Amino acid sequence: MQIAARDRTRMGIQAEILGASALGIRNILCLTGDHSRFGPAPHGRMDIWDLDSIQMIWLLRRMRDDNHFLDNREIKFAPKLFLGAAGSPFASEVRFQAIREEKKINAGAQFFQTNLVYDTDIFERYMEALDKRGLLQRVYLLPGINPIRSKQAADKLSQVPGIQIPNTLMKRIENSPDPKEEGIQVALETIDRIKSMPGINGIHFMTIGFESIIPRLMEESGLQKML
């Protein structure tokens, strides 16, 4: 379950998590959320921003481990949660991102799902920055993978905050006689390079309406044999 702190108050977050727990949901991905100004007009209210993802992770960990709400009321049946956060290898300089990821881990994050990875060189430097801070032993990390299906799709993805597509890859997709198949091959090459990096615990497929390709990616990348 994904939950964005952006448009929820602290009271709303606590209530939503209790409801999720009652339904048997255990895995929670805590996000700050993109700012409302990035959405289509008319915008929703942009003055809620009560907590960010780091504060929300800390709040949920406290509910789980200490059996208390933020106002110190006791929780009779504490939610059983496995807390995750978004990893952002391309949002800024990797050394700064490593500091932010450490804050999330210190707050209680147990796993990271990263933004989509297309530039493996920068991603490798991101992993090295995490390793220098001793973080790879403290969290499970799943890089995001999505095969690009067309030049138009690549153009749209490149406008999403936190996603960086190298120009060489853009040209490779644009010049290919079969951009869809080219995108699949790029995804396979990306998986092949990152799956052997220290600290990688799995792959987070975000195929954006192309879920039918996942079995092929699993088989041809060798991930199926690793299960």
N, C-alpha and C positions, 0 to 999 in steps of 0.2 A: 504494500500500500504506500502510495506517495502522498505526502502531506506538505503543503507549502505554507510557511509561516506568514507570507506576505499579506494575505487577506483574512487572517484569523486573529482574534484576541487570545490572550493566554487562557482565559476561561473557556473559549471555544475549542482550543487545542486539547485541553484536558478532557473536556466532554467527548470530543470526537475519538480520542484514544480509548477512553473507557468503552464507548460503543463498539469500536473495532475489536477490542479485547473480548468483549462479550460475544462477538461473532466468530471468535477463534483466530483472528488475524494476529500474527506474531511479528512478522517482518515489516518494519516501518522505515521508509526512506524519507529522511527529513531534509527539506529544501527551503531555502530562503524564498525562492521564486523570482522570476523576472519582474521588473517593475511594470506596473499597470500601463505606463505610457507607451510600452512596446506593443500593447494590444490594440485591436481595432476600436475606433471611436463608435459610439460614445464610451469613454472610459468609465470604469467603476470608481468607487472611492479610493483615493490614493493616500489617505491619512491614517490607515489602520496600523501598518508596520509596527506592531507591538513588540515582536521578538524577531530575531533572525534565526538561521538554522542552528548556529552554535548554541544559542540560548535555549532553543527548543529541545535540542538533544539533551542538554543538561537537565531541563525540566522533566523530560520523559524518563531519563535515567533515575532521577530522584523519586519519581512516582513508583518506578519498578523496584528499586533497591531499598529505599527508605520508607516505603508505604505511606508517603505523605504528599498532599497537594502542595502547591506553591505557598498557600497561606497557612501551611503547617497542620491542616486538618488531616486526620488519619484516614487512610484508604483501607477498608476492611479486606478487600480482595485485590491486591496489587496486580496491575497488568503484567503479563509475561511477554517481554519485548526483546527482539533482536534488532538493534538500532543501526541504521545506515545513514550515509551522507553522500552528497555528490562530490566527486573529485574533479577538479578543473585544471587539467594540465596546460591549457592554452589560454587561460583567462588573463594571465599576466606573466611576469618573469617567474620562472619555475622556483627560484629560491623563496620568493614571496608566497607563492602558492603552497610550498611545503610548510611554511609557518602557519598558514591558515588551516591546512589539513591537520597539523599537530593540535591546534586548538580544538578541532572537532573531535579528535581522538581523546584528548584530555577531558572533553565534556562528556564522552561516553560512546562515540561512534565505534561500531564493531566491524563495519564493512563499508567500502566505497564502491560506488558505480560511477565510472568516469564519463565525461562527455565523449562524443564520438572521436575516435582516433584516426586521423589520416596522415599526419606528419609523425612518423615513427622516430625520427631523430630527436625532435623536441620531447616526445613522450619518454624516450630513453633518458634524456637529461632530467626530466621530471622524476622518474623512478630513482635516479641517482641522488637527487636532492632529498627525496623521502628517506632513502637509505642512510644518508649522512646524518639525519636527525634520529635514526634508529626507529623509524616508524613502520617499516615493512614487517617487523616481527610483532607488531601490535594490532594489525588490522588486516582483514581480508580485502583484496583488491580485484575488481572486475572491470577491465577496459571495455568501453563501448564500441561496438562494431556495426556498421551499416553499409551494405553495398550500394554505391551510387548507380542510378539507372539511366541517367541522361545528363547532358550538359545543363539543361534547365534546372534539374534537381540539384546539381552541384552549385549552381549560382544561388539558389534559394538557401541551401544549407550554409553556404559561406557567409550569409548575412545573419545567421543565428549567433547570438553572443556565446562565446566559449568554444566555437568550432573554427578550426583553421585548416584550410585545404591548400596544399602547395600548388603553385602555378604549374609545375611540371605535371602534376596529377590532373589538373583542370584541362591542360592541353592534351594529355593522353586520352581522356574521356572524349573530348571534342573531336579529335582526329581519328578516333576508332570507327571502323565500319559497323561495329556492333557495340555501342556504348554500354548497354545493359550487361553483356557478357564481360566487357572490359572491367566494369565496376565490380563484378563478382570476383574476377581474378585479382583485382587490387585488394579486395577484402581478404581473400585467401592468403595473399602475400603478407598483408598486415598481421593476420593471426599467426602466421608462421614465424614472423620475427618477434612478436611480443610474447608469445606463449612460453618462450624459453627464458625470458627475463626473470631474474630473482624477484620474488614477491608477488608474482601473478598467480591468482587462485582460481581464475575462471574467465569466461567471456560473457559480457552483457550484450545480447543481440537486440538492437533497436532498429528493426527493418522497415518501419514506417509503411505499413500496408503491403509489405513483400514477405510476409511470414512464411510463405511456401518455400522460400529459398533456404530456410534454416537447416532442414535435414541434409541438403547438399553441402552446405558450409560445414556442418558437423562432420560429415563423412570425409570430404576431400581435404579438410584441414587436419584430420587425424584426431580431432577432439573426441569423436565417438569412441575410439579405442582407449582413451584416457579415463573414461567414466568408470 
